Amino acid sequence: MADFHKLRIKDIYKETKDTSVVTFDIPEALQDEFKFSQGQHLTLKALINGEDVRRSYSLCSSPFDNEWKVAVKEIPGGKFSTYINSTLKAGDELDVMAPSGTFGVDCNADNAKNYLFFAAGSGITPILSMIKAHLAAEPNSTCKLFYVNRTAKSIIFKEELEQLRNAYFGRLEIYYFLTKEKRDIELFNGRFDDEKMKVLTKTFIDIPDTSEVFLCGPEDMVNYVSNYLAEAGLPKDLIHFELFVKGLTEEDKKRVERLSEQKIDGVEVVVIDGGKEFRFTMQQDDDNILDGALIAGADLPFACKGGVCSTCKCQVMEGEVEMKINYALEEDEVAQNYVLSCQAVPTTKRVVVDFDV
């Protein structure tokens, strides 16, 4: 069941001209349920012009701060981001699901790890949460952040990052890259490319001494840096990422087209959620398991419906499905039959999925 809680906006302020930071007031009775790990996100819901709109936003606060904050960058034409940046104010209420997501690794006071972070624009939100958490909880660990923005004024959390660098002097290094402003050192002008990465991996990054890498930003950046580091010798299982999707590859488009023509009329679907079973039969017009279930009256968790946020993740217990696209699940999750229900198209006449796992 999609359990939303109505939460009051404790504070909202402009971090940059197009980004608002929202702090939620979590009642004491809900604080256990809303405990989170660095890198997790909140799914928000609001009725905007009569439409039920949902989006997921990463928490930018540390789990040790006892604060629940998200930063929302306004996207041209974005319904939810425009609402937050233009309409929402302190004292208002939003429907919010408890934190979820698996982007991040556990903190351990005994760790002596060297973390690398790559972010672009608003991709800093989960990264900031991680940096704050690991620096506070792991006194022998270090962090290096490589952060791309358009201009100096557009850098989200610039002041907070500088305060962290001062507070953890010698343990946090930050390198800013600007794409629309020129600076004296050419290395820090423009996006990551082979020339920059060659310098970074020679001067700033010790591949054998790197413990974990986290990347968050546009798809092209995340894929490029991930592949470069892997080819440079960093084990792939140490590379973790979340991305902003720009568009489908040709392979994606062909798979989406093929599955859109998949005959699913008459498929029996059993949904397990909250310990209860919900049964329905998919109709010809149903695009995926999530949409079919929602039309049939099920109350299931979802947010982006774009295969990015993983809010609608479930596990296939019987039958087979194929996903149109998948930007959220790791290879090991797919191997365990986890799917994104918003992208899952049945390929057998009966399918059982479990949202409780």
FENPEBEL-V789077 format. One record per backbone hydrogen bond with DSSP energy under -0.5 kcal/mol. CO is the residue of the C=O (numbers start at 1). NH is the residue of the N-H. E is the energy in kcal/mol with one decimal. If there is no record, write none. Layout:
co=CO nh=NH e=E
co=CO nh=NH e=E
//
This chain:
co=1 nh=3 e=-1.4
co=2 nh=4 e=-0.9
co=3 nh=98 e=-0.5
co=5 nh=7 e=-0.7
co=5 nh=96 e=-2.6
co=7 nh=94 e=-2.3
co=8 nh=10 e=-0.8
co=8 nh=25 e=-2.6
co=9 nh=91 e=-2.6
co=11 nh=23 e=-3.0
co=13 nh=15 e=-0.6
co=13 nh=21 e=-2.9
co=16 nh=19 e=-1.2
co=18 nh=74 e=-3.5
co=19 nh=15 e=-2.4
co=19 nh=16 e=-1.3
co=20 nh=22 e=-0.5
co=20 nh=72 e=-3.2
co=21 nh=13 e=-1.7
co=22 nh=70 e=-2.2
co=23 nh=10 e=-2.1
co=23 nh=11 e=-1.5
co=24 nh=26 e=-0.8
co=25 nh=8 e=-0.7
co=25 nh=27 e=-0.7
co=27 nh=30 e=-1.8
co=27 nh=31 e=-0.7
co=28 nh=31 e=-0.9
co=30 nh=34 e=-2.0
co=32 nh=35 e=-1.2
co=37 nh=40 e=-2.1
co=40 nh=59 e=-2.5
co=41 nh=100 e=-2.0
co=42 nh=44 e=-0.6
co=42 nh=57 e=-2.7
co=43 nh=97 e=-2.5
co=44 nh=55 e=-1.9
co=45 nh=95 e=-1.8
co=46 nh=48 e=-0.8
co=46 nh=53 e=-2.7
co=47 nh=49 e=-0.6
co=48 nh=51 e=-1.7
co=51 nh=48 e=-2.7
co=51 nh=53 e=-0.9
co=53 nh=46 e=-2.2
co=55 nh=44 e=-3.2
co=57 nh=42 e=-2.8
co=58 nh=71 e=-0.7
co=62 nh=65 e=-2.0
co=62 nh=67 e=-0.6
co=67 nh=69 e=-0.5
co=68 nh=24 e=-2.6
co=69 nh=60 e=-2.3
co=69 nh=61 e=-0.8
co=70 nh=22 e=-3.1
co=71 nh=73 e=-0.5
co=72 nh=20 e=-2.3
co=75 nh=78 e=-3.1
co=77 nh=79 e=-0.5
co=78 nh=82 e=-1.9
co=79 nh=83 e=-1.8
co=80 nh=84 e=-2.5
co=81 nh=85 e=-2.1
co=82 nh=86 e=-2.0
co=83 nh=87 e=-2.4
co=83 nh=88 e=-2.2
co=89 nh=92 e=-2.1
co=92 nh=9 e=-3.2
co=94 nh=7 e=-3.1
co=94 nh=96 e=-0.5
co=95 nh=45 e=-2.5
co=96 nh=5 e=-2.7
co=100 nh=41 e=-2.9
co=102 nh=104 e=-1.0
co=108 nh=111 e=-2.2
co=111 nh=140 e=-0.6
co=113 nh=115 e=-0.6
co=113 nh=142 e=-2.6
co=114 nh=211 e=-2.6
co=114 nh=212 e=-1.1
co=115 nh=144 e=-1.9
co=116 nh=214 e=-2.3
co=117 nh=146 e=-2.9
co=118 nh=216 e=-2.2
co=119 nh=148 e=-2.7
co=120 nh=123 e=-2.3
co=121 nh=124 e=-1.4
co=122 nh=125 e=-1.7
co=123 nh=127 e=-0.7
co=124 nh=128 e=-3.3
co=125 nh=129 e=-1.5
co=126 nh=130 e=-2.0
co=127 nh=131 e=-2.9
co=128 nh=132 e=-2.5
co=129 nh=133 e=-2.0
co=130 nh=134 e=-3.0
co=131 nh=135 e=-2.2
co=132 nh=136 e=-1.9
co=133 nh=137 e=-2.6
co=134 nh=138 e=-1.9
co=138 nh=141 e=-2.2
co=142 nh=115 e=-3.0
co=143 nh=173 e=-2.3
co=144 nh=117 e=-2.5
co=145 nh=147 e=-0.5
co=145 nh=175 e=-2.7
co=146 nh=119 e=-2.3
co=147 nh=177 e=-2.9
co=148 nh=121 e=-2.4
co=149 nh=179 e=-2.1
co=150 nh=180 e=-2.8
co=151 nh=154 e=-0.7
co=152 nh=155 e=-1.2
co=154 nh=156 e=-0.6
co=155 nh=158 e=-1.1
co=157 nh=161 e=-2.5
co=158 nh=162 e=-2.2
co=159 nh=163 e=-2.1
co=160 nh=164 e=-2.1
co=161 nh=165 e=-2.4
co=162 nh=166 e=-2.0
co=163 nh=167 e=-2.5
co=164 nh=168 e=-2.6
co=166 nh=169 e=-1.0
co=168 nh=171 e=-2.6
co=168 nh=172 e=-1.1
co=171 nh=143 e=-3.1
co=173 nh=145 e=-2.9
co=175 nh=147 e=-2.7
co=177 nh=149 e=-2.8
co=178 nh=190 e=-3.4
co=184 nh=186 e=-0.8
co=185 nh=188 e=-1.5
co=186 nh=189 e=-2.0
co=188 nh=178 e=-2.2
co=188 nh=190 e=-0.5
co=193 nh=197 e=-3.0
co=194 nh=198 e=-2.1
co=195 nh=199 e=-1.5
co=196 nh=200 e=-3.0
co=197 nh=201 e=-2.7
co=198 nh=202 e=-0.7
co=199 nh=203 e=-2.8
co=200 nh=204 e=-1.9
co=200 nh=205 e=-2.7
co=204 nh=206 e=-0.5
co=205 nh=207 e=-0.8
co=206 nh=209 e=-0.9
co=207 nh=210 e=-1.6
co=212 nh=116 e=-2.4
co=213 nh=240 e=-2.8
co=214 nh=118 e=-2.6
co=215 nh=242 e=-2.3
co=216 nh=120 e=-1.4
co=217 nh=244 e=-3.0
co=218 nh=222 e=-2.5
co=219 nh=223 e=-2.7
co=220 nh=224 e=-2.3
co=221 nh=225 e=-2.7
co=222 nh=226 e=-2.3
co=223 nh=227 e=-2.4
co=224 nh=228 e=-2.5
co=225 nh=229 e=-2.6
co=226 nh=230 e=-2.2
co=227 nh=231 e=-2.5
co=228 nh=232 e=-1.5
co=229 nh=234 e=-2.5
co=230 nh=233 e=-1.4
co=235 nh=238 e=-1.9
co=236 nh=239 e=-1.7
co=238 nh=213 e=-2.9
co=238 nh=240 e=-0.6
co=240 nh=215 e=-2.1
co=242 nh=217 e=-1.1
co=243 nh=245 e=-0.6
co=244 nh=219 e=-2.2
co=249 nh=253 e=-2.7
co=250 nh=254 e=-2.1
co=251 nh=255 e=-2.1
co=252 nh=256 e=-2.9
co=253 nh=257 e=-2.4
co=254 nh=258 e=-2.4
co=255 nh=259 e=-2.7
co=256 nh=260 e=-2.0
co=257 nh=261 e=-0.9
co=258 nh=261 e=-0.7
co=259 nh=262 e=-1.0
co=262 nh=264 e=-0.8
co=264 nh=267 e=-2.0
co=267 nh=282 e=-2.8
co=268 nh=351 e=-2.5
co=269 nh=271 e=-0.5
co=269 nh=280 e=-2.1
co=270 nh=272 e=-0.5
co=270 nh=353 e=-2.6
co=271 nh=273 e=-0.6
co=271 nh=278 e=-2.7
co=272 nh=355 e=-3.3
co=273 nh=276 e=-1.4
co=276 nh=273 e=-2.6
co=278 nh=271 e=-3.3
co=280 nh=269 e=-2.8
co=280 nh=282 e=-0.5
co=282 nh=266 e=-3.1
co=283 nh=286 e=-1.5
co=288 nh=292 e=-2.4
co=289 nh=293 e=-2.5
co=290 nh=294 e=-2.7
co=291 nh=295 e=-2.4
co=292 nh=296 e=-1.7
co=293 nh=298 e=-2.8
co=294 nh=297 e=-1.0
co=298 nh=300 e=-0.7
co=299 nh=2 e=-0.7
co=307 nh=327 e=-2.5
co=310 nh=313 e=-1.6
co=312 nh=341 e=-1.4
co=314 nh=339 e=-2.9
co=315 nh=317 e=-0.6
co=315 nh=354 e=-2.6
co=318 nh=352 e=-2.4
co=320 nh=347 e=-2.8
co=320 nh=348 e=-0.8
co=322 nh=345 e=-2.7
co=330 nh=334 e=-2.1
co=331 nh=335 e=-2.2
co=332 nh=336 e=-0.8
co=333 nh=336 e=-0.6
co=333 nh=338 e=-2.2
co=334 nh=337 e=-1.9
co=337 nh=316 e=-3.0
co=339 nh=314 e=-2.3
co=339 nh=341 e=-0.7
co=340 nh=343 e=-2.1
co=340 nh=344 e=-0.7
co=341 nh=290 e=-2.1
co=343 nh=324 e=-2.1
co=343 nh=345 e=-0.5
co=344 nh=289 e=-2.1
co=345 nh=322 e=-2.2
co=349 nh=268 e=-2.8
co=351 nh=270 e=-2.7
co=352 nh=317 e=-3.1
co=352 nh=318 e=-1.5
co=353 nh=272 e=-2.8
co=353 nh=355 e=-0.5
co=354 nh=315 e=-2.2
//
